């Protein structure tokens, strides 16, 4: 029974990741194309870091760690917005 529950959790995680990817792609469609490859690389790196920290936030149970992760996510979002506006 435990294995079936793990499969369901894994499936939900994959679905959530796909939803986040689609949302990111939709957001990117609203921004002008970036001609600078370095900027594209930085944005992709920040997006991947955001995805990993979001995953950690979902699984974290300690309140202080959740607060740290939330602050880190907010900072990543700020950096991503800053790069997009350049």
Buried (B, 14 or more C-beta within 10 A) or exposed (E): EEEEEEEEEEEEEEEEEEEBEEEBEEEEEEEEEBEEEEEEEBBEEBBEBBBEBBBBBEEBEEEEEBEBBEEBBEEBEEBBEEBBEE
